[in-house]
Amino acid sequence: MPPSQDLGSVGPSLETDPRWELVLRIADSALFGKSSRLREFLLYVCQAALEDRLNDINEQKIGERVFGRSEHYNPAEDNIVRAHARILRQKLDSYFANEGAQEPFLLRIPKGGYVPEFSDRKAQLVARPVEDRRARLRPDNPWMRAGILTLVILSLITNLVLAWSLMRAKTFAPAVVNSDPSPGLKALWSQLFSDKMTTAVVVSDSTYYMIQEATGQQLDLHDYLKGSFPDTDGGRKLRALFPRFEFRRYTTFDGLVTALRVLKLSERFDSRVVLRYPRDVTLRDLSPGNVIFIGRPSSNAWEKLFESKLNFFVDFDEHHGVWRNRDPQPGELPEYVPQRDGNHYNAYGSVAFLPNVSGGNVLIIAGANSASQEGAAQFVTDEALLGRFVQKIGAGKRLPYFDALLRTTTVDEVSQEPSLVAYRILGK
């Protein structure tokens, strides 16, 4: 059944219902602009609730009618509805704390079920969890100051560790490399490292990520390069706490680890490598040049230039780890959502190798969290893992352009070896 088949037209009574008008405003807001499944989820449960069809609001039917699951799918084995419900609740909180701060009604979906609840904002009854969240976001609230301050301090520490690690790696690197790279490593990395063309290793921009989190808006590459800062409640509160926050430069520890892996590997090739921050990259680096982008698009805006060429990608909910599959093949899912089972946690990442805009090649190493970022980096730098992939696709001395989706499992918070979920060979 197509996912939108049950999202039909509404009756005249619903069209004039102020609660339904609220639902439509939320669905058309910037928060849901690139989240079509979440939008359909919201519309489906709200329409069913307002039409008094509560029997249609359960995990089984939502999975069938919104997410296109089969009539006999097992929700216990497929948590797609629960995962998206968690994201939907967070987006509703964000909407009423920012864009919908003046809405006369409040809408929430209580945990433990999927039936939406509407309330008059003035009553402050059901609204209390949302209002509490808004209170936590006030710049005079010590908890918000402490939370953002913690993020900034951690980012500062990460940057100090990055500088120290890179300096130490350069200072104590052996003068002679002990071994030549394996055929598997050569098949990929000989196309990214060269003594004739500079390779730029571009780390993630955590400031860019935190701005989007605080404002609830996604910034495109144009806005990023201009240094635009969304004028929202969340953005103003962040600026009140940390003036000129958008000009500060932070990165992540998992991005640091990935960069160090790549820099260490470059020593085994004849290479000219530079480490760059995304804001220092220009189109000159892309025409021509070899570039390695680290981190997901929410923290490395340059990756958006190549997203349309990829089969596996993350939409605006990428900080929740939902990976989309544009063209599912037999045995594949249309989307991959992280799953927790006891002490096991599965998260997804991707590696994409494709041509640069005007000559040279691009490698994108992206993970939805620290474990999947580490898994993606391990996949392309480990001789055995990359060697098996080369053999699997029957590549010769040069790997073709490809897009691969990877799963990394953590057991008791310890990452295991990444596994290949699906891949595509890309044309030029």
N, C-alpha and C positions, 0 to 999 in steps of 0.2 A: 504494500500500500504506500503510495507516495506520501512523504511526510506532511504535506500541507493539505491533503485531501479533506481532513475533518475540520479545517479552519475555514468554514464557509461564511456566508453572509449572515448578518444578525437581523433580528426582527425590529420593527419600529420602536417598540418599548425600550429596547436596549440602546438603540441609536441615540435616544434622548436622555439616557441614564448618565448622570454626572460621574458615576463610578467607572462606566465604560469609557467615557471621554478621558478620564484620568489614565486608564490603561493604554489608550491609543497615544496619549502624549508621552508616556513612558516608553512605549514600543518605538516611537519615532524619535526618541532622544539620541544624543550622540553616543551614549553608553551602549546602545543596541545597534548602532549603525552598521557594524561589521560582524554582528553575532546573530545571523539569521535563525539558527536553531534555538537560541535563548529567546529570541523574539517570538517564535512560534510556540515555544513552551509557555511563555507568559500569556499570550493571547488565548491559547487552548484552555488552560486551567481557569483563567478569569471568565471567559465566555461560558464555560460549563458551570461555574459557580453562580454567575449572575442569572443563568437560565435554569437554576435549580436542578442541574444534572450531576449531583454529587457522586453518583455511582460511576461516572465516567472519569473521575479524578482519582486514579490510583496508578501505581508504578507500572503495572502490566499494560494498561491502556495508553498511558503517556508514551511508553516505549514503542508501542505499535503505531500510534497515530501522529506522534511528533517526530520520532526518530526512525521510523520506517522499519522497525523490527518485525519479525514474523509473528504470526498469531500465537505460536507456541514457544516463543523464546523464554528463557529462564532468567528472571531478574536477579536471582541469587548468584548466577555466574556472569552476568553482564550488568555492571553498575552504572551504565551510562546515564540513567535518569537521576540517580542519587548524586552523581558527580556534577551534573549540570544544575540540579536544584541548589546545591551548595553555592555554585557560582551565581545563580540567579538571585539568591538571597543577598549576597554581597553587593551585587549591582543595584538592587532595590535600595539598600542602605545608602549606597553612594549617591543614587539619584536624589533621595530626599534630603541628603546632607548638602547637596550642591545645586544642581540644576532645578530640582523640584522643591527647594527650600520654602517656597511660598504656596505650595499646593494646599487646597482646602481639605483634601482627604489624604489619608495615609493608606498604603497597601503593603502587606507583609504576607509571607508564606511561612507559618510557624514550622519549626523543626519537628520531625517525626511524621509529617504528612505533606500533602501537596495542595490542600484546599486553601485558596487565598482568603485573607481577612481584610475588610475595609473598615476604616474608622474615621470619624470627624476629628480633624487635627486639634480642634479646640478642646476636645474631651480629654486628650492626653491619657487615654486608657490603654488601648492596644499600642499606641504610638511610643510608649515609654522606651522600648529597646532602641528605636531609631533615634529618639531624642537624646538618650544616653550616649549614643555614638557621636551625635553632633556635639554634645558637650565635651566629649573627649577631644574633639578637633579644635576647640576654641584655643587661640594662642595663649590665653592666660591660664589654661589648664596645665598643671604641673605634669600630668601623665603624658600629655601630648609632647610637651617640651622634652621630657625624659626619653620618650620613644624615638622622636626624630633625632635628638642629640645622640642617642645610642647608635642609630644608623650612621650618622656622620662620623662619630668616633671610630666605629668599626671600619668605615670606608677609609678614613685617614690611616688607620693601622695597616690596612691592606696595601695602601699606596706606599707606605714606608717599607713594608715587607717586599713589595715589588721592586722598589729601587735597590734595596739591600741584596735581594736575590739575584737581580740582573748584574749588579756590580760584582757579586761574589762569583757568579757563573763565568763572567768575563775574566776575572782575576785568576781564578783557580782552574780554568779550562786547560786540559792537556794540550801541549804544543803539537802533538802528533795524534791523529785519530787512529785508533787501533784496528778498525775493520771497515771494509767497504760495505755499503748498504746492501741488503738482500735484493733479489730480483723483484720481490713484491713491493718493497719500498721504492725501488728505482722506477717501477712502472708508473707510480703516481708522482713522486716527489721530484723526479728528474724534469718534470714538466712545470714545476713550481719554483725550483731553485736553478739559477743560472749565473754565470760570471759575466754575462752580457746584458742582463736585464735585472733591475733591482726588484726584490720581493719585499713588499710591505706587509708586516704582521700587525693587524689592527685589533687592539683589545676592546673590550666593552666599555661603555660610558654609563656608569651607575647613576650619575646625576640625571641624565636623560630619562632613565627608568623611573627614578624616584619622583621626578616632576610629573610624569604621566600618572603614577600612582596617586599623588597628592591631588591632582586636578581632575582625575577621572576622564581625561581626554587623551586621545592618541595623537602624537605629533608626526607629521610626515617629514620626508627628507628636506623639503623646501623650508618648512618651519624650523627644523633643527638647525640648518645652516644659517638661517637668519637670527637664530637665538631667540625665537618667539617664546613667550611664557604665557600660557592661557590665563585669561582674566576670569578665574572662577573663585568661589569661596575658599576651596582647598588651596589654590595657588596663592591667594592673598595671605592666607594664614601661614603658609610655608615661608613666604617672603617676610612676613612680620617677625617670624622667629629667626630666620637666617637671610638677612639682606644680601642681594646679589647671589643667591644660591645657584642660579643657573650658570654662573661663570666658574663654579668650582669643579674640580676634576677628580672624580673618583672612579675606581674600577672594582672588580670582584676578585676574590681569592681563587675561585675556580677558573676564571679567565687568566689569572696570573699563571696558574699551573699549566694550562694549555699553552700559553705563550712560551713558557720555559721548555716544554716538550718540543715545540716547533723549533726554537732557537738551538736546542741541543742537537736535534736532527739535522739542522742546516750545516753543522760542522762536518758532516759526512759527505757533503757535496761541495762542488765549486759554486759558491753562492755569494751574492751581495744582498744582505738582509738589513732592513731597518724596522724598528719598533715604532708604531705610530698610535696616537690617540685619535678617535674618530673625528673630532673637530678640526684636526690638523690635516685631514685628508682632503684633497681637491680632485677635480676631474682630471688633472694632469697625471695623477697616480693611476688612473684607469685608462690612459690612452697614450701609449700602451703601458703595460706593467703586469706583474704577477702580484696578486693580493690574497692574503689569508685573513678572513674575517672571523673573529671569535665572539660567541655570544648570540643570543636570539635577537630578532629585529627590534624588540622593545628596548634593547640596550646598545644596538649597533644599527643606526638608521640606514647606513649604506646598503645593508642587505636587501632593503626594500626595492632597490633597482633590479634585483634578480628574482624576486619572488614569483613573478608571473611565469617564469621559465621552469619552476619547480613543481613536482607532483605532490610532495609532502611539505606542508607549511603550517604555521601557527597563526591564528587570527587574533583579534583584539583580546581574546581570553588567554593569550599565550602564557601569562604569568601563572595560570592554573594548569599549564601543561597539556592542553588539548591540541593534538596534532590532527590536521585534516588530510584526507586522501582524495585528491581531485577525481581520480579515475580508478575506483576499486576494481581489482582483478579477482578472479575466483579465489576464495579462501581469505581475502583481505576484508578489513572493516572500513567503513567510510570515515571513521574518526577513532583515534586512540586516546583513551582517557587513563590517567594514572590510577592504579589500583593498589589497595592495601589489604593484605590477608595475614592477620596476626603480626608476626615480626618480619614478614616479607613485604616489600614495597616495590612496585614496578613503575618506572618513569621512562619517558621517551625523549629521544633527541634525533638529530639528523646530521648527515654529512653530504654536502653537494659539491661536485667538481664540474665546472662549466666554463665556457669562454668568457673572457673579459669584454668590456664594451667595445674597445678599439685595439685589440691585440693583447696577447698574453692570456693568462688563465686565472681563475678565481676558485678558491676553496673556502667553503663556509662550514664552520664547525660549531654546531648549536645544540645546547641542551636546555631543557625546561627547568632544571634545578642543578645543584652542584653535582649530584651523582650522575645524572644523564649527560652533563657537560663533560665530566671526566670520562664517561664511557665513550662518547663521541670522539674525544681526543685520543683515547687509547686505541680505538678502531683504526685510525689512520696513521698511527705512529708505531704500533706494535707489529713486528715482522711477521709473527705467526698469524695474527688476525687479518692483516691486510693481504698476506700471502694466500690465505684460504679464499678471500673474496676474489682475488685475481684469478685463481683457479676455477672458482664457481662460475664466473661469467666468461671463462675461456679467453681472457685477454692475453696478449703477447707481451712485448717489451714496453708497451705504452697503454695505460688504462684509458678507455674511452670516457667521455663525460658521463657522469652518473649522478643519481639522487638516491640516497639510502636512508631508510628509517630504522632506528636502532632502539632496542629495549635494554635498560640497565636495571638490574634487580639489586636491592640492598637487603641484607639479612642482618638484623640487629644493628642497623645503620652502617654496616660495612658493605661497600660496593663490590659486586661480583663482576665477572667478565661480561662485556656487552654482547648481545646477540642480534643478528640481522633479522629484522621483521619482514621487510619488503624493499625492493629497489627498482629503479627505472634506469635504462640507458638513454641518455639525452642526445639529441641531434644538435648540430651546430646552428 
